[in-house]
């Protein structure tokens, strides 16, 4: 009875391909996270009464007043930052108290409207490009494995050339 050849077992996928994909995904997340973290850290909110107490105690180093938003960004002598909202009626009193306490007072300029969001768009585009490149690389590697594995396409090729006993 002729011996039936069994196809060779398929090799396990390389551990390098998943490691490369994990590395690329981590790199994309790092790039996107870095671009998002470049935004200024927000000032924690504080009540107006606390600000008045700090002004009276000469704890305010500098202040940036925004009349349009009715907010003041305060830098304290100990380095902390705070964001305080005030009413329009409190604006003149606040300015006078800050100047009398010796704090540097600035007024926020109105920013011009621009086509903002460009750095984020570039980061998103770079991330998308990396994902496409990773997908293309994965496709090429998996395609090479299919071409290099003749057993899957033709089981007779795995058996090898016919033997002398089979010819007779």
C-alpha positions as CSV (number, residue, x, y, z in Angstrom):
1,X,0.0,0.0,0.0
2,X,1.5,3.3,-1.0
3,X,2.3,5.7,1.8
4,X,0.2,8.9,1.8
5,X,2.2,12.0,2.5
6,X,0.6,14.4,4.9
7,X,1.2,18.1,4.3
8,X,3.8,19.8,6.4
9,X,2.4,21.7,9.3
10,X,2.0,25.4,8.7
11,X,4.6,27.5,10.5
12,X,3.3,29.7,13.2
13,X,3.2,33.4,12.4
14,X,6.2,35.3,13.4
15,X,6.1,37.2,16.6
16,X,7.8,40.2,14.9
17,X,4.7,41.3,12.9
18,X,2.4,41.8,15.9
19,X,5.3,43.5,17.8
20,X,5.8,45.9,14.9
21,X,2.1,46.7,14.8
22,X,2.0,47.3,18.5
23,X,5.0,49.6,18.3
24,X,3.5,51.5,15.4
25,X,0.1,51.9,17.3
26,X,2.0,53.1,20.4
27,X,4.0,55.6,18.3
28,X,0.8,57.0,16.7
29,X,-0.8,57.4,20.2
30,X,2.4,59.0,21.5
31,X,2.4,61.6,18.6
32,X,-1.3,62.4,19.0
33,X,-1.0,62.6,22.8
34,X,2.0,64.9,22.5
35,X,0.2,67.3,20.2
36,X,-2.8,67.4,22.4
37,X,-0.7,68.0,25.6
38,X,0.9,71.0,24.1
39,X,-2.1,73.1,24.9
40,X,-1.7,75.2,28.0
41,X,-2.8,73.6,31.2
42,X,-6.1,75.1,32.4
43,X,-6.3,77.3,35.4
44,X,-8.3,75.8,38.2
45,X,-11.3,77.9,39.1
46,X,-11.5,79.9,42.3
47,X,-14.2,82.0,43.9
48,X,-14.1,85.8,43.7
49,X,-14.1,86.1,47.5
50,X,-10.9,84.1,47.7
51,X,-9.3,86.3,45.1
52,X,-10.2,89.4,47.2
53,X,-8.7,87.8,50.3
54,X,-5.5,87.0,48.4
55,X,-5.3,90.5,47.0
56,X,-5.6,92.0,50.5
57,X,-2.9,89.6,51.7
58,X,-0.6,90.7,48.8
59,X,-0.4,87.1,47.5
60,X,-1.1,88.1,43.9
61,X,2.0,88.4,41.7
62,X,0.3,89.1,38.3
63,X,-3.1,89.1,36.8
64,X,-4.5,89.0,33.2
65,X,-8.0,90.5,33.0
66,X,-10.4,89.6,30.2
67,X,-13.2,92.1,30.1
68,X,-15.1,90.2,27.4
69,X,-15.2,86.9,29.2
70,X,-15.3,88.5,32.7
71,X,-12.4,86.4,33.9
72,X,-9.1,87.1,35.5
73,X,-6.1,84.7,35.4
74,X,-4.1,85.1,38.5
75,X,-0.5,84.0,39.3
76,X,0.1,83.9,43.0
77,X,3.4,84.5,44.8
78,X,3.6,80.8,45.7
79,X,3.4,79.9,42.0
80,X,-0.1,78.6,41.8
81,X,-2.5,79.8,39.1
82,X,-6.2,80.4,39.4
83,X,-9.1,81.5,37.2
84,X,-11.7,83.7,38.7
85,X,-14.9,85.0,37.2
86,X,-16.3,88.4,38.1
87,X,-19.3,90.5,37.1
88,X,-19.1,93.7,35.0
89,X,-19.9,95.8,38.2
90,X,-16.8,94.3,40.0
91,X,-14.4,95.0,37.1
92,X,-13.4,98.6,38.2
93,X,-13.0,97.6,41.9
94,X,-10.9,94.5,40.9
95,X,-8.5,96.6,38.8
96,X,-8.1,99.2,41.5
97,X,-7.4,96.6,44.2
98,X,-4.9,94.7,42.1
99,X,-2.9,97.8,41.3
100,X,-3.0,99.0,44.9
101,X,-1.7,95.6,46.0
102,X,1.3,96.0,43.6
103,X,0.3,93.2,41.3
104,X,1.3,93.4,37.6
105,X,-2.0,93.8,35.7
106,X,-2.4,93.1,32.0
107,X,-5.4,93.0,29.8
108,X,-6.1,90.1,27.5
109,X,-6.1,91.0,23.9
110,X,-8.8,89.7,21.6
111,X,-7.3,87.0,19.4
112,X,-7.8,87.2,15.7
113,X,-9.8,84.5,14.2
114,X,-7.6,82.2,12.2
115,X,-7.9,78.8,10.6
116,X,-6.7,77.1,13.8
117,X,-6.3,73.5,14.3
118,X,-3.5,73.1,11.8
119,X,-1.0,71.3,14.1
120,X,-3.7,68.9,15.1
121,X,-4.6,68.3,11.5
122,X,-0.9,67.5,10.7
123,X,-0.6,65.1,13.6
124,X,-3.8,63.4,12.6
125,X,-2.5,63.2,9.0
126,X,0.8,61.7,10.2
127,X,-1.0,59.2,12.3
128,X,-3.2,58.2,9.4
129,X,-0.2,57.8,7.2
130,X,1.5,55.6,9.7
131,X,-1.6,53.4,10.0
132,X,-1.7,53.1,6.2
133,X,2.0,52.2,6.1
134,X,1.6,49.6,8.8
135,X,-1.4,48.1,7.0
136,X,0.6,48.0,3.8
137,X,3.5,46.3,5.6
138,X,1.2,43.8,7.1
139,X,-0.3,43.0,3.8
140,X,3.1,42.5,2.1
141,X,4.3,40.3,4.9
142,X,1.2,38.1,4.9
143,X,1.3,37.9,1.0
144,X,4.9,36.7,1.1
145,X,3.9,33.9,3.5
146,X,1.1,32.8,1.1
147,X,3.5,32.7,-1.8
148,X,6.2,30.9,0.2
149,X,3.8,28.2,1.4
150,X,3.2,25.8,-1.6
151,X,1.6,23.2,0.6
152,X,-1.6,25.2,1.0
153,X,-2.0,25.7,-2.8
154,X,-1.0,22.2,-4.0
155,X,-0.8,19.3,-1.5
156,X,0.8,17.1,-4.2
157,X,3.9,19.4,-4.2
158,X,4.5,18.6,-0.5
159,X,4.8,14.9,-1.3
160,X,7.9,15.5,-3.5
161,X,8.8,13.7,-6.7
162,X,7.3,10.3,-7.4
163,X,9.2,7.3,-6.1
164,X,10.4,4.3,-8.1
165,X,7.8,2.1,-6.4
166,X,5.0,4.4,-7.5
167,X,6.0,4.3,-11.2
168,X,5.5,0.6,-11.7
